[in-house]
């Protein structure tokens, strides 16, 4: 049993492609990445998880059903 097992959130829950667009928010200074969704109407970013590695970013893309090049990047 792993005491500190890290489970990824269910990113597919509550995601409507007509309302939200998958996006990644990157820090210019530190390079930190946060993935989530941008509301198409309001432009507000809803974060889902912090992506520490490219593998986690790929997992997010697979869960949402988009390619990495289709992600909107916010700095």
Phi and psi in radians as a Rosetta constraint file:
Dihedral C 1 N 2 CA 2 C 2 CIRCULARHARMONIC -1.544 0.35
Dihedral N 2 CA 2 C 2 N 3 CIRCULARHARMONIC 2.150 0.35
Dihedral C 2 N 3 CA 3 C 3 CIRCULARHARMONIC -1.245 0.35
Dihedral N 3 CA 3 C 3 N 4 CIRCULARHARMONIC -0.712 0.35
Dihedral C 3 N 4 CA 4 C 4 CIRCULARHARMONIC -1.991 0.35
Dihedral N 4 CA 4 C 4 N 5 CIRCULARHARMONIC 0.831 0.35
Dihedral C 4 N 5 CA 5 C 5 CIRCULARHARMONIC -1.196 0.35
Dihedral N 5 CA 5 C 5 N 6 CIRCULARHARMONIC 2.302 0.35
Dihedral C 5 N 6 CA 6 C 6 CIRCULARHARMONIC -1.703 0.35
Dihedral N 6 CA 6 C 6 N 7 CIRCULARHARMONIC 1.987 0.35
Dihedral C 6 N 7 CA 7 C 7 CIRCULARHARMONIC -1.781 0.35
Dihedral N 7 CA 7 C 7 N 8 CIRCULARHARMONIC 2.371 0.35
Dihedral C 7 N 8 CA 8 C 8 CIRCULARHARMONIC -1.334 0.35
Dihedral N 8 CA 8 C 8 N 9 CIRCULARHARMONIC 2.623 0.35
Dihedral C 8 N 9 CA 9 C 9 CIRCULARHARMONIC -1.254 0.35
Dihedral N 9 CA 9 C 9 N 10 CIRCULARHARMONIC 2.768 0.35
Dihedral C 9 N 10 CA 10 C 10 CIRCULARHARMONIC -1.405 0.35
Dihedral N 10 CA 10 C 10 N 11 CIRCULARHARMONIC 1.587 0.35
Dihedral C 10 N 11 CA 11 C 11 CIRCULARHARMONIC -1.267 0.35
Dihedral N 11 CA 11 C 11 N 12 CIRCULARHARMONIC -0.375 0.35
Dihedral C 11 N 12 CA 12 C 12 CIRCULARHARMONIC -1.290 0.35
Dihedral N 12 CA 12 C 12 N 13 CIRCULARHARMONIC -0.366 0.35
Dihedral C 12 N 13 CA 13 C 13 CIRCULARHARMONIC -1.273 0.35
Dihedral N 13 CA 13 C 13 N 14 CIRCULARHARMONIC 2.189 0.35
Dihedral C 13 N 14 CA 14 C 14 CIRCULARHARMONIC 1.402 0.35
Dihedral N 14 CA 14 C 14 N 15 CIRCULARHARMONIC 0.226 0.35
Dihedral C 14 N 15 CA 15 C 15 CIRCULARHARMONIC -1.780 0.35
Dihedral N 15 CA 15 C 15 N 16 CIRCULARHARMONIC 2.098 0.35
Dihedral C 15 N 16 CA 16 C 16 CIRCULARHARMONIC -2.066 0.35
Dihedral N 16 CA 16 C 16 N 17 CIRCULARHARMONIC 1.955 0.35
Dihedral C 16 N 17 CA 17 C 17 CIRCULARHARMONIC -1.043 0.35
Dihedral N 17 CA 17 C 17 N 18 CIRCULARHARMONIC -0.425 0.35
Dihedral C 17 N 18 CA 18 C 18 CIRCULARHARMONIC -1.285 0.35
Dihedral N 18 CA 18 C 18 N 19 CIRCULARHARMONIC -0.437 0.35
Dihedral C 18 N 19 CA 19 C 19 CIRCULARHARMONIC -1.789 0.35
Dihedral N 19 CA 19 C 19 N 20 CIRCULARHARMONIC -0.656 0.35
Dihedral C 19 N 20 CA 20 C 20 CIRCULARHARMONIC -2.172 0.35
Dihedral N 20 CA 20 C 20 N 21 CIRCULARHARMONIC 2.695 0.35
Dihedral C 20 N 21 CA 21 C 21 CIRCULARHARMONIC -2.106 0.35
Dihedral N 21 CA 21 C 21 N 22 CIRCULARHARMONIC 2.291 0.35
Dihedral C 21 N 22 CA 22 C 22 CIRCULARHARMONIC -1.104 0.35
Dihedral N 22 CA 22 C 22 N 23 CIRCULARHARMONIC 2.457 0.35
Dihedral C 22 N 23 CA 23 C 23 CIRCULARHARMONIC -2.622 0.35
Dihedral N 23 CA 23 C 23 N 24 CIRCULARHARMONIC 2.803 0.35
Dihedral C 23 N 24 CA 24 C 24 CIRCULARHARMONIC -2.193 0.35
Dihedral N 24 CA 24 C 24 N 25 CIRCULARHARMONIC 2.278 0.35
Dihedral C 24 N 25 CA 25 C 25 CIRCULARHARMONIC -1.815 0.35
Dihedral N 25 CA 25 C 25 N 26 CIRCULARHARMONIC 2.141 0.35
Dihedral C 25 N 26 CA 26 C 26 CIRCULARHARMONIC -2.032 0.35
Dihedral N 26 CA 26 C 26 N 27 CIRCULARHARMONIC 2.471 0.35
Dihedral C 26 N 27 CA 27 C 27 CIRCULARHARMONIC -1.512 0.35
Dihedral N 27 CA 27 C 27 N 28 CIRCULARHARMONIC 2.294 0.35
Dihedral C 27 N 28 CA 28 C 28 CIRCULARHARMONIC -1.206 0.35
Dihedral N 28 CA 28 C 28 N 29 CIRCULARHARMONIC -0.664 0.35
Dihedral C 28 N 29 CA 29 C 29 CIRCULARHARMONIC -1.330 0.35
Dihedral N 29 CA 29 C 29 N 30 CIRCULARHARMONIC -0.874 0.35
Dihedral C 29 N 30 CA 30 C 30 CIRCULARHARMONIC -1.789 0.35
Dihedral N 30 CA 30 C 30 N 31 CIRCULARHARMONIC -0.311 0.35
Dihedral C 30 N 31 CA 31 C 31 CIRCULARHARMONIC 1.427 0.35
Dihedral N 31 CA 31 C 31 N 32 CIRCULARHARMONIC 0.112 0.35
Dihedral C 31 N 32 CA 32 C 32 CIRCULARHARMONIC -1.131 0.35
Dihedral N 32 CA 32 C 32 N 33 CIRCULARHARMONIC 2.425 0.35
Dihedral C 32 N 33 CA 33 C 33 CIRCULARHARMONIC -2.035 0.35
Dihedral N 33 CA 33 C 33 N 34 CIRCULARHARMONIC 2.322 0.35
Dihedral C 33 N 34 CA 34 C 34 CIRCULARHARMONIC -2.173 0.35
Dihedral N 34 CA 34 C 34 N 35 CIRCULARHARMONIC 2.211 0.35
Dihedral C 34 N 35 CA 35 C 35 CIRCULARHARMONIC -1.816 0.35
Dihedral N 35 CA 35 C 35 N 36 CIRCULARHARMONIC 2.604 0.35
Dihedral C 35 N 36 CA 36 C 36 CIRCULARHARMONIC -3.101 0.35
Dihedral N 36 CA 36 C 36 N 37 CIRCULARHARMONIC -2.601 0.35
Dihedral C 36 N 37 CA 37 C 37 CIRCULARHARMONIC -2.332 0.35
Dihedral N 37 CA 37 C 37 N 38 CIRCULARHARMONIC 2.543 0.35
Dihedral C 37 N 38 CA 38 C 38 CIRCULARHARMONIC -1.905 0.35
Dihedral N 38 CA 38 C 38 N 39 CIRCULARHARMONIC 2.224 0.35
Dihedral C 38 N 39 CA 39 C 39 CIRCULARHARMONIC -1.199 0.35
Dihedral N 39 CA 39 C 39 N 40 CIRCULARHARMONIC 2.190 0.35
Dihedral C 39 N 40 CA 40 C 40 CIRCULARHARMONIC -1.153 0.35
Dihedral N 40 CA 40 C 40 N 41 CIRCULARHARMONIC -0.535 0.35
Dihedral C 40 N 41 CA 41 C 41 CIRCULARHARMONIC -1.443 0.35
Dihedral N 41 CA 41 C 41 N 42 CIRCULARHARMONIC -0.824 0.35
Dihedral C 41 N 42 CA 42 C 42 CIRCULARHARMONIC -1.682 0.35
Dihedral N 42 CA 42 C 42 N 43 CIRCULARHARMONIC -0.392 0.35
Dihedral C 42 N 43 CA 43 C 43 CIRCULARHARMONIC 1.411 0.35
Dihedral N 43 CA 43 C 43 N 44 CIRCULARHARMONIC 0.146 0.35
Dihedral C 43 N 44 CA 44 C 44 CIRCULARHARMONIC -1.402 0.35
Dihedral N 44 CA 44 C 44 N 45 CIRCULARHARMONIC 2.387 0.35
Dihedral C 44 N 45 CA 45 C 45 CIRCULARHARMONIC -1.607 0.35
Dihedral N 45 CA 45 C 45 N 46 CIRCULARHARMONIC 2.253 0.35
Dihedral C 45 N 46 CA 46 C 46 CIRCULARHARMONIC -1.964 0.35
Dihedral N 46 CA 46 C 46 N 47 CIRCULARHARMONIC 1.937 0.35
Dihedral C 46 N 47 CA 47 C 47 CIRCULARHARMONIC -1.410 0.35
Dihedral N 47 CA 47 C 47 N 48 CIRCULARHARMONIC 2.525 0.35
Dihedral C 47 N 48 CA 48 C 48 CIRCULARHARMONIC -1.937 0.35
Dihedral N 48 CA 48 C 48 N 49 CIRCULARHARMONIC -0.820 0.35
Dihedral C 48 N 49 CA 49 C 49 CIRCULARHARMONIC -2.809 0.35
Dihedral N 49 CA 49 C 49 N 50 CIRCULARHARMONIC 2.788 0.35
Dihedral C 49 N 50 CA 50 C 50 CIRCULARHARMONIC -1.561 0.35
Dihedral N 50 CA 50 C 50 N 51 CIRCULARHARMONIC 2.289 0.35
Dihedral C 50 N 51 CA 51 C 51 CIRCULARHARMONIC -1.786 0.35
Dihedral N 51 CA 51 C 51 N 52 CIRCULARHARMONIC 1.865 0.35
Dihedral C 51 N 52 CA 52 C 52 CIRCULARHARMONIC -1.453 0.35
Dihedral N 52 CA 52 C 52 N 53 CIRCULARHARMONIC -0.324 0.35
Dihedral C 52 N 53 CA 53 C 53 CIRCULARHARMONIC -2.504 0.35
Dihedral N 53 CA 53 C 53 N 54 CIRCULARHARMONIC 2.821 0.35
Dihedral C 53 N 54 CA 54 C 54 CIRCULARHARMONIC -1.052 0.35
Dihedral N 54 CA 54 C 54 N 55 CIRCULARHARMONIC -0.498 0.35
Dihedral C 54 N 55 CA 55 C 55 CIRCULARHARMONIC -1.132 0.35
Dihedral N 55 CA 55 C 55 N 56 CIRCULARHARMONIC -0.689 0.35
Dihedral C 55 N 56 CA 56 C 56 CIRCULARHARMONIC -1.205 0.35
Dihedral N 56 CA 56 C 56 N 57 CIRCULARHARMONIC -0.603 0.35
Dihedral C 56 N 57 CA 57 C 57 CIRCULARHARMONIC -1.144 0.35
Dihedral N 57 CA 57 C 57 N 58 CIRCULARHARMONIC -0.728 0.35
Dihedral C 57 N 58 CA 58 C 58 CIRCULARHARMONIC -1.122 0.35
Dihedral N 58 CA 58 C 58 N 59 CIRCULARHARMONIC -0.668 0.35
Dihedral C 58 N 59 CA 59 C 59 CIRCULARHARMONIC -1.119 0.35
Dihedral N 59 CA 59 C 59 N 60 CIRCULARHARMONIC -0.690 0.35
Dihedral C 59 N 60 CA 60 C 60 CIRCULARHARMONIC -1.103 0.35
Dihedral N 60 CA 60 C 60 N 61 CIRCULARHARMONIC -0.782 0.35
Dihedral C 60 N 61 CA 61 C 61 CIRCULARHARMONIC -1.082 0.35
Dihedral N 61 CA 61 C 61 N 62 CIRCULARHARMONIC -0.734 0.35
Dihedral C 61 N 62 CA 62 C 62 CIRCULARHARMONIC -1.121 0.35
Dihedral N 62 CA 62 C 62 N 63 CIRCULARHARMONIC -0.704 0.35
Dihedral C 62 N 63 CA 63 C 63 CIRCULARHARMONIC -1.166 0.35
Dihedral N 63 CA 63 C 63 N 64 CIRCULARHARMONIC -0.599 0.35
Dihedral C 63 N 64 CA 64 C 64 CIRCULARHARMONIC -1.520 0.35
Dihedral N 64 CA 64 C 64 N 65 CIRCULARHARMONIC -0.483 0.35
Dihedral C 64 N 65 CA 65 C 65 CIRCULARHARMONIC 1.597 0.35
Dihedral N 65 CA 65 C 65 N 66 CIRCULARHARMONIC 0.556 0.35
Dihedral C 65 N 66 CA 66 C 66 CIRCULARHARMONIC -2.222 0.35
Dihedral N 66 CA 66 C 66 N 67 CIRCULARHARMONIC 2.849 0.35
Dihedral C 66 N 67 CA 67 C 67 CIRCULARHARMONIC -1.576 0.35
Dihedral N 67 CA 67 C 67 N 68 CIRCULARHARMONIC 2.752 0.35
Dihedral C 67 N 68 CA 68 C 68 CIRCULARHARMONIC -1.068 0.35
Dihedral N 68 CA 68 C 68 N 69 CIRCULARHARMONIC -0.594 0.35
Dihedral C 68 N 69 CA 69 C 69 CIRCULARHARMONIC -1.248 0.35
Dihedral N 69 CA 69 C 69 N 70 CIRCULARHARMONIC -0.284 0.35
Dihedral C 69 N 70 CA 70 C 70 CIRCULARHARMONIC -1.498 0.35
Dihedral N 70 CA 70 C 70 N 71 CIRCULARHARMONIC -0.172 0.35
Dihedral C 70 N 71 CA 71 C 71 CIRCULARHARMONIC -1.213 0.35
Dihedral N 71 CA 71 C 71 N 72 CIRCULARHARMONIC 2.390 0.35
Dihedral C 71 N 72 CA 72 C 72 CIRCULARHARMONIC -1.381 0.35
Dihedral N 72 CA 72 C 72 N 73 CIRCULARHARMONIC 2.305 0.35
Dihedral C 72 N 73 CA 73 C 73 CIRCULARHARMONIC -1.827 0.35
Dihedral N 73 CA 73 C 73 N 74 CIRCULARHARMONIC 2.251 0.35
Dihedral C 73 N 74 CA 74 C 74 CIRCULARHARMONIC -2.052 0.35
Dihedral N 74 CA 74 C 74 N 75 CIRCULARHARMONIC 2.251 0.35
